[in-house]
Amino acid sequence: MSGNTRANKQKTPASPSWYADGLDHVWLPYAQMKTAAPPLAVTATRGSRIVLADGRELIDGIASWWTACHGYNHPHIRATVERQLAAMPHVMFGGLVHESALTLARRLVDLLGPGDLDRVFFSDSGSVAVEVALKMAVQYWRNQGRGRTRFLAFNGGYHGDTTGAMAVSDPQGSMHAAFRGLLPEQITVDLPVEEKSTAAFEAMLKRHADELAATVVEPLVQGAGGMRFHDAQVLRTLRAAADRYDLLLIFDEIFTGFGRTGPLFAFQAAGVVPDIITLSKALTGGTLPLAATIARKKVFEAFWSDDPTHALMHGPTFMANPLACAAANASLDLFEREPRLDQVAKISGALAAGLEPCRKFPGVVDVRVKGAIGVVELDRIEDLNALRQRFVAEGVFVRPFGTVVYLTPAFTISEAELATLTDAVRRVLAEGA
């Protein structure tokens, strides 16, 4: 049987040579390679648009997995990265530091206040940032002579594709079921959103508190687990429970950070502070890979010792990459200089108005909006590949998953481009998914 991909079989003479020559040698993410639709060949990006090799332009409805918050190719980020490239593209962070990283660390700590989230550990992807947070939490207790090694996580949650991150994601409904026997068994419950689920959450804590290192949650929105929303009171409930049972509280803001839900960081809507927070995605404005795990003072102090075994033994080769840190600093400049959160509020209103008519379509279960996230949930999607291709035919790039069609556009998207996105969602879903 041939190992060629279906995409390879569907290549056309008009395909660029690099596409035709290279496609049989890549393994695409989240795709059954035999049946997946051919990937689109991209030659350029600008603003909220993706330029294809065949000359078409698509309006990007998901900002490259929520990263390109300022749109593509923002001139300030590009110029900042170019200057850094000329001076120093990379230097190891073991025994050496550089201005871009130290400036970024200070700025992130300032933005995360009030509170004492004041020690930044850099890595290069969101999943690794979560792994670092989990290791911090376990060793926090071990350095104090206490063996707490398990985590309380939530059904519907998603924290990444590396081993530890998979273990604290939804154990039943996630894409990680194939690895269940490999993963350490953690404790999962429903989010405490009402009386029944809160009682179950409290009961689980009472039963397992002595073995738990931390609680792990995506604040306000469970992203890749289904774009499920919860309100700020849930975070206050989690903070109170963590304090009551002497647990660490980890907020995974890889998706929600940098304005996506409305405030700059989702946890700020609740008026509580986590013990550890993870950031990535929009950290560099979608320009270069970078992530950060940021801990409160008490967490860091548990590692401060004359004993070398109390050190955090983790160090990604490209951690604090100067180019990525420069991009992140430029992105923070834009949040300071340009009205990003006002833009998010306007996008939120436009998404609500534009998607609400979908509620009357057959098969639609819910329509919901939080910040610059718009979601239409369906009772089922029969053919994800066909639905995704239908959106491309409408001139937009929208990538439904599970049973949700969602929009997470760049904050700089124009009113006309956003209207094109919501119009396309309405037209396609009116036909039936």
C-alpha positions as CSV (number, residue, x, y, z in Angstrom):
1,M,0.0,0.0,0.0
2,S,1.3,3.4,-0.9
3,G,2.4,5.7,1.9
4,N,1.6,8.8,-0.1
5,T,-0.8,11.3,1.4
6,R,-4.2,12.0,0.0
7,A,-2.9,15.6,-0.3
8,N,-0.1,14.4,-2.5
9,K,-2.5,12.6,-4.8
10,Q,-4.5,15.8,-5.2
11,K,-1.7,18.0,-6.2
12,T,-2.2,20.0,-9.4
13,P,0.3,21.1,-12.0
14,A,-0.3,24.7,-10.7
15,S,1.3,23.8,-7.3
16,P,4.6,25.5,-6.6
17,S,7.6,23.2,-7.0
18,W,8.4,23.5,-3.3
19,Y,4.9,22.2,-2.5
20,A,5.1,19.3,-4.9
21,D,8.6,18.3,-3.8
22,G,8.2,18.7,-0.1
23,L,4.6,17.7,0.8
24,D,5.4,13.9,1.0
25,H,8.0,14.6,3.6
26,V,6.0,16.5,6.3
27,W,3.7,15.1,9.0
28,L,0.9,17.6,9.6
29,P,-0.6,18.4,13.1
30,Y,-3.9,17.0,14.2
31,A,-4.5,15.3,10.9
32,Q,-5.1,11.8,9.6
33,M,-2.7,12.1,6.7
34,K,-4.5,9.6,4.6
35,T,-7.8,11.4,4.5
36,A,-7.0,15.0,5.3
37,A,-7.7,17.7,2.7
38,P,-4.6,19.1,1.0
39,P,-3.0,21.9,3.1
40,L,-3.1,25.3,1.6
41,A,0.1,26.7,0.2
42,V,0.8,30.1,1.7
43,T,3.3,32.6,0.3
44,A,2.7,35.7,2.4
45,T,0.7,37.2,5.2
46,R,-0.4,40.8,6.0
47,G,-2.8,42.3,8.5
48,S,-5.6,39.8,8.8
49,R,-5.0,38.1,5.5
50,I,-3.3,35.0,4.3
51,V,-2.0,35.0,0.7
52,L,-2.1,31.7,-1.1
53,A,0.3,30.5,-3.8
54,D,-2.6,30.5,-6.3
55,G,-3.2,34.2,-5.7
56,R,-6.2,34.0,-3.5
57,E,-6.4,35.9,-0.2
58,L,-8.2,34.5,2.8
59,I,-9.3,36.6,5.8
60,D,-7.9,34.7,8.8
61,G,-10.6,34.1,11.4
62,I,-8.4,32.4,14.0
63,A,-5.1,34.5,13.9
64,S,-2.9,31.4,13.5
65,W,-4.2,29.6,16.6
66,W,-4.8,32.9,18.4
67,T,-1.3,34.1,18.3
68,A,-1.3,37.1,15.8
69,C,-3.1,39.5,18.0
70,H,-1.7,42.6,16.2
71,G,-2.3,41.0,12.8
72,Y,0.5,39.7,10.6
73,N,3.7,41.6,9.8
74,H,3.2,44.5,12.2
75,P,6.0,47.0,11.2
76,H,7.0,47.7,14.8
77,I,7.5,44.1,15.7
78,R,9.3,43.4,12.4
79,A,11.7,46.3,12.8
80,T,12.5,45.4,16.4
81,V,13.3,41.8,15.5
82,E,15.5,43.0,12.6
83,R,17.5,45.1,15.0
84,Q,17.9,42.2,17.4
85,L,18.9,39.9,14.5
86,A,21.7,42.3,13.6
87,A,23.0,42.4,17.1
88,M,22.5,38.9,18.5
89,P,20.1,36.3,17.2
90,H,20.7,33.9,20.0
91,V,22.8,33.2,23.1
92,M,22.3,30.4,25.6
93,F,20.6,31.4,28.9
94,G,22.8,29.2,31.0
95,G,25.3,31.5,32.8
96,L,24.5,34.3,30.4
97,V,21.7,36.9,30.1
98,H,20.8,39.6,27.7
99,E,18.8,42.9,27.7
100,S,15.8,41.6,25.8
101,A,15.0,38.8,28.2
102,L,15.6,40.9,31.4
103,T,13.5,43.8,30.1
104,L,10.7,41.4,29.1
105,A,10.8,39.7,32.5
106,R,10.5,43.0,34.3
107,R,7.7,44.2,32.1
108,L,5.7,41.0,32.4
109,V,5.9,41.1,36.2
110,D,4.7,44.7,36.1
111,L,1.7,43.8,34.0
112,L,0.7,40.9,36.1
113,G,0.3,43.0,39.2
114,P,-1.1,43.7,41.7
115,G,0.4,40.7,43.5
116,D,3.8,39.0,43.7
117,L,4.1,37.0,40.5
118,D,7.7,38.1,40.1
119,R,9.9,35.2,38.8
120,V,9.9,34.4,35.1
121,F,11.1,31.2,33.6
122,F,11.3,31.3,29.8
123,S,10.7,28.4,27.4
124,D,9.7,28.1,23.8
125,S,6.2,26.6,23.7
126,G,3.0,26.6,25.7
127,S,3.1,22.9,26.4
128,V,6.6,23.3,27.9
129,A,5.5,26.2,30.0
130,V,2.9,23.9,31.5
131,E,5.5,21.2,32.1
132,V,7.6,23.7,33.9
133,A,4.7,24.8,36.0
134,L,3.9,21.2,37.0
135,K,7.6,20.5,37.9
136,M,7.7,23.7,39.9
137,A,4.6,22.7,41.9
138,V,5.8,19.2,42.7
139,Q,9.3,20.4,43.6
140,Y,7.9,23.2,45.7
141,W,6.5,20.6,48.1
142,R,9.4,18.2,47.8
143,N,11.9,20.9,48.7
144,Q,9.9,21.3,51.9
145,G,10.0,17.6,52.6
146,R,6.4,16.9,51.5
147,G,5.5,14.4,48.8
148,R,2.6,16.0,47.0
149,T,2.8,14.8,43.4
150,R,-0.7,14.8,41.9
151,F,-2.8,17.5,40.3
152,L,-6.5,18.4,40.3
153,A,-7.6,19.4,36.8
154,F,-11.0,19.8,35.1
155,N,-13.1,18.0,32.6
156,G,-13.1,19.9,29.3
157,G,-9.6,21.3,30.0
158,Y,-6.7,21.3,27.6
159,H,-3.1,22.2,28.5
160,G,-0.9,20.9,25.6
161,D,0.4,17.9,23.9
162,T,3.5,17.0,26.0
163,T,3.2,14.2,28.5
164,G,2.6,16.2,31.7
165,A,0.3,18.6,29.9
166,M,-1.7,15.8,28.5
167,A,-2.1,14.2,31.9
168,V,-3.9,17.3,33.2
169,S,-6.1,17.7,30.2
170,D,-9.6,16.1,29.9
171,P,-9.0,12.4,30.3
172,Q,-12.1,11.3,28.3
173,G,-13.0,13.8,25.7
174,S,-9.6,15.0,24.6
175,M,-7.5,14.0,21.7
176,H,-5.1,12.3,24.1
177,A,-7.1,9.1,24.8
178,A,-4.6,7.0,22.9
179,F,-1.9,7.8,25.5
180,R,-3.9,7.1,28.6
181,G,-1.8,4.1,29.7
182,L,1.4,6.2,29.4
183,L,0.3,9.2,31.4
184,P,0.4,9.7,35.2
185,E,-3.1,9.5,36.5
186,Q,-4.4,12.8,37.8
187,I,-7.7,13.8,39.4
188,T,-10.3,15.5,37.2
189,V,-13.7,16.9,38.1
190,D,-16.2,19.3,36.6
191,L,-15.5,23.0,37.1
192,P,-17.4,24.3,40.2
193,V,-19.9,26.4,38.3
194,E,-23.0,25.7,40.3
195,E,-24.1,24.0,43.6
196,K,-23.8,20.4,42.4
197,S,-20.4,20.7,40.7
198,T,-19.1,22.8,43.6
199,A,-20.0,20.1,46.1
200,A,-18.3,17.5,44.0
201,F,-15.2,19.6,43.7
202,E,-15.1,20.2,47.5
203,A,-15.6,16.4,48.1
204,M,-12.7,15.6,45.8
205,L,-10.5,18.1,47.5
206,K,-11.3,16.7,51.0
207,R,-10.4,13.2,49.8
208,H,-7.2,14.0,48.0
209,A,-5.8,17.3,49.5
210,D,-2.8,15.7,51.1
211,E,-1.5,14.3,47.8
212,L,-2.3,17.3,45.6
213,A,0.5,19.7,44.6
214,A,-1.8,22.1,42.7
215,T,-5.0,22.8,40.9
216,V,-4.6,23.6,37.2
217,V,-7.2,25.6,35.2
218,E,-7.7,27.7,32.1
219,P,-9.2,30.9,33.5
220,L,-12.6,32.0,31.9
221,V,-12.3,29.9,28.8
222,Q,-11.4,26.2,28.3
223,G,-10.0,26.7,24.8
224,A,-9.1,23.6,22.7
225,G,-11.4,21.5,24.9
226,G,-14.4,23.1,23.3
227,M,-14.3,26.8,23.8
228,R,-16.3,26.5,27.0
229,F,-16.8,29.7,29.1
230,H,-17.2,30.1,32.8
231,D,-17.4,33.3,34.9
232,A,-15.0,35.0,37.2
233,Q,-16.6,33.5,40.3
234,V,-15.3,30.1,39.4
235,L,-11.7,31.5,39.8
236,R,-12.6,33.0,43.1
237,T,-13.9,29.6,44.2
238,L,-10.7,27.9,43.1
239,R,-8.5,30.5,44.9
240,A,-10.4,30.2,48.1
241,A,-10.2,26.4,48.0
242,A,-6.5,26.4,47.2
243,D,-6.0,28.6,50.3
244,R,-8.2,26.5,52.5
245,Y,-6.4,23.3,51.6
246,D,-2.9,24.8,51.2
247,L,-2.6,24.0,47.5
248,L,-0.9,25.9,44.7
249,L,-3.1,27.3,42.0
250,I,-1.9,27.3,38.4
251,F,-3.6,29.4,35.8
252,D,-2.9,28.4,32.2
253,E,-3.3,31.7,30.2
254,I,-1.6,30.5,27.1
255,F,-4.9,31.1,25.2
256,T,-6.6,33.7,27.3
257,G,-3.6,36.0,28.0
258,F,-3.0,39.3,26.3
259,G,-6.5,40.6,25.9
260,R,-8.3,37.7,24.3
261,T,-11.1,37.5,26.9
262,G,-11.4,41.3,27.4
263,P,-8.9,42.2,30.2
264,L,-5.2,42.0,29.5
265,F,-5.2,38.7,31.5
266,A,-8.2,36.7,32.3
267,F,-7.5,36.2,36.0
268,Q,-7.6,40.0,36.5
269,A,-11.4,39.8,35.9
270,A,-11.7,37.8,39.1
271,G,-9.5,39.9,41.4
272,V,-7.4,36.9,42.4
273,V,-3.8,36.0,41.9
274,P,-2.6,32.5,40.9
275,D,0.6,31.0,42.4
276,I,1.9,30.2,38.9
277,I,0.8,31.4,35.5
278,T,1.7,30.2,32.1
279,L,1.9,32.5,29.0
280,S,2.6,31.9,25.3
281,K,0.5,32.2,22.1
282,A,0.1,36.0,21.7
283,L,3.2,36.7,23.8
284,T,5.3,37.6,20.7
285,G,2.3,38.8,18.6
286,G,2.5,35.5,16.7
287,T,6.0,36.3,15.4
288,L,8.3,33.8,17.1
289,P,7.9,30.9,19.6
290,L,8.2,31.9,23.2
291,A,6.6,31.0,26.5
292,A,6.9,31.9,30.1
293,T,6.1,30.3,33.4
294,I,5.8,32.9,36.1
295,A,5.8,32.1,39.8
296,R,4.9,34.0,43.0
297,K,7.6,34.9,45.5
298,K,6.7,32.0,47.9
299,V,7.1,29.4,45.1
300,F,10.5,30.8,44.2
301,E,11.6,30.9,47.8
302,A,11.1,27.2,48.2
303,F,13.9,26.7,45.7
304,W,16.3,29.3,47.2
305,S,18.8,27.1,49.1
306,D,22.4,26.1,49.7
307,D,21.4,22.6,48.6
308,P,22.0,22.2,44.9
309,T,19.3,19.5,44.7
310,H,16.7,22.2,45.5
311,A,17.3,23.9,42.1
312,L,14.8,23.7,39.3
313,M,16.5,21.4,36.9
314,H,15.0,22.5,33.6
315,G,16.5,24.5,30.7
316,P,15.2,24.5,27.1
317,T,18.1,25.1,24.7
318,F,16.4,28.1,23.1
319,M,14.9,29.6,26.3
320,A,14.8,33.4,26.3
321,N,15.8,33.5,22.7
322,P,16.8,37.1,22.0
323,L,14.8,37.4,18.8
324,A,11.7,36.0,20.5
325,C,12.1,38.3,23.5
326,A,12.6,41.3,21.3
327,A,9.3,40.4,19.5
328,A,7.6,40.1,22.8
329,N,8.8,43.5,24.0
330,A,7.6,45.0,20.8
331,S,4.2,43.4,21.2
332,L,4.0,44.8,24.7
333,D,4.9,48.2,23.2
334,L,1.8,47.9,21.0
335,F,-0.5,47.1,23.9
336,E,0.8,50.3,25.6
337,R,0.6,52.5,22.5
338,E,-2.4,51.3,20.6
339,P,-6.0,50.7,21.8
340,R,-5.9,46.9,21.8
341,L,-8.4,46.3,24.7
342,D,-10.8,48.9,23.2
343,Q,-10.5,47.0,19.9
344,V,-11.3,43.7,21.7
345,A,-14.4,45.3,23.2
346,K,-15.6,46.4,19.7
347,I,-14.8,43.0,18.2
348,S,-16.8,41.4,21.0
349,G,-19.9,43.5,20.1
350,A,-19.5,42.7,16.4
351,L,-19.1,39.0,17.1
352,A,-22.2,39.0,19.2
353,A,-24.3,40.8,16.6
354,G,-22.9,38.9,13.7
355,L,-23.2,35.4,15.1
356,E,-26.4,35.6,17.1
357,P,-28.6,34.9,14.0
358,C,-26.9,31.4,13.9
359,R,-28.9,30.5,17.0
360,K,-32.0,29.8,14.9
361,F,-30.3,27.4,12.5
362,P,-31.0,23.7,12.7
363,G,-28.4,21.8,14.7
364,V,-27.0,24.9,16.6
365,V,-26.8,24.3,20.3
366,D,-25.4,27.6,21.5
367,V,-23.9,30.9,20.4
368,R,-21.5,32.6,22.8
369,V,-19.0,35.4,22.9
370,K,-16.4,36.4,25.4
371,G,-14.0,39.2,24.4
372,A,-12.6,38.5,21.0
373,I,-13.8,34.9,21.0
374,G,-17.0,34.0,19.1
375,V,-18.4,30.5,19.2
376,V,-21.2,28.6,17.5
377,E,-21.6,25.2,19.0
378,L,-23.4,22.5,17.0
379,D,-24.9,19.2,18.0
380,R,-22.5,17.5,15.6
381,I,-20.3,18.1,12.6
382,E,-20.5,15.3,10.1
383,D,-17.4,16.1,8.1
384,L,-14.8,18.6,9.5
385,N,-12.7,18.5,6.3
386,A,-15.7,19.4,4.1
387,L,-16.8,22.2,6.5
388,R,-13.3,23.7,6.6
389,Q,-13.1,23.6,2.8
390,R,-16.5,25.3,2.6
391,F,-15.1,28.2,4.5
392,V,-12.1,28.5,2.2
393,A,-14.6,28.7,-0.7
394,E,-16.1,31.7,1.1
395,G,-12.7,33.4,1.2
396,V,-12.0,32.9,4.9
397,F,-9.8,30.7,7.0
398,V,-11.9,29.2,9.8
399,R,-10.9,25.9,11.3
400,P,-13.8,24.2,13.2
401,F,-13.0,21.4,15.6
402,G,-15.1,19.0,17.6
403,T,-18.5,20.5,17.5
404,V,-17.6,24.2,17.4
405,V,-17.1,26.8,14.8
406,Y,-15.2,29.6,16.3
407,L,-13.6,33.0,15.5
408,T,-10.6,34.4,17.3
409,P,-9.5,37.2,14.9
410,A,-6.6,39.6,15.2
411,F,-7.5,42.6,17.4
412,T,-6.5,44.9,14.4
413,I,-9.0,43.3,12.0
414,S,-11.1,45.8,10.1
415,E,-14.8,46.1,10.5
416,A,-15.4,45.0,6.9
417,E,-13.1,41.9,7.3
418,L,-14.8,40.9,10.6
419,A,-18.2,41.3,8.9
420,T,-17.0,39.0,6.1
421,L,-16.0,36.4,8.7
422,T,-19.4,36.5,10.5
423,D,-21.3,36.6,7.2
424,A,-19.4,33.5,6.0
425,V,-20.2,31.6,9.3
426,R,-23.9,32.5,8.9
427,R,-24.0,31.4,5.2
428,V,-22.2,28.2,5.7
429,L,-24.1,27.1,8.8
430,A,-27.4,28.1,7.2
431,E,-26.7,25.3,4.7
432,G,-26.3,22.8,7.5
433,A,-23.1,21.4,8.9
